[in-house]
């Protein structure tokens, strides 16, 4: 009998030595590539979201600003008729009074002049314009105050124009729109204390309507005069309904104050900027002047904000000449 104890059979012994240096370095490189790709995707996504948010904000600001300008310009010369005349109807405001004015400058020299006919333009700015409109204000085109007075463009009550002969008492709203401090501003003719003396300079405080509006460039569509037959059969001269050419404010002023009565369309361009700096560097953009240039040139942005130009054309449907 063999008493020798048999040991269990085993395979070869394997010893774990871990990762080699080469394997570790390869793993680190792969990990860094993956992390870099994830980080790049994250930052790109964040940058894209910032740009999209900035464009959305700019579009909203542009829509609001152009709508405000469009409403004011479209009302220029509006007034209720009070009697029949050879031209059709005589109106409380607008027959013989200027209802539209402009400057090729950042603002009027005297923006608080009593009437828009007295606004002066001695300065000049190729990239900016100011515009003023006047119209009869009533409860259809403005909100009324607690004292049942129409409001101006900044919400102040307007003084009433008293009855003059056959012309009934009425209210005239005047709005002077311009750019100041990257905001669309409005100087209204409403007063804190009413009534006011006739012909007195405006005392109301101008207010910003929309921020982040950098420039405003305006051109005026001027029609030729046309011969028409009046109610009594005689020939009368009235402005045509179709603009024959677009002019600067300076060209209209040179032609004479009555040329404002022939403005039947107003082309408005504004440059809007983003609220924050969202770009990696200062990026050139096409401004309003590029829309008129034969060879459009880029404008260098002063900072890393986004800049875009928006434009609209407003028809002046109220007959300013009569």
URMOSUL-V29937 format. One record per helix or strand. SS is the DSSP state (a for helix, b for strand). FROM is the first residue (numbers start at 1). TO is the last residue. If there is no record, write none. Layout:
((SS | FROM | TO) (SS | FROM | TO))
//
This chain:
((a | 21 | 75) (b | 81 | 85) (b | 88 | 91) (b | 100 | 103) (a | 116 | 118) (b | 130 | 136) (b | 144 | 144) (b | 150 | 151) (b | 157 | 157) (b | 160 | 161) (b | 164 | 164) (b | 167 | 167) (b | 170 | 179) (b | 183 | 188) (b | 207 | 211) (b | 213 | 222) (b | 225 | 229) (b | 235 | 239) (b | 245 | 247) (a | 249 | 255) (a | 257 | 262) (b | 263 | 273) (b | 285 | 285) (a | 288 | 291) (b | 299 | 299) (b | 307 | 315))
//
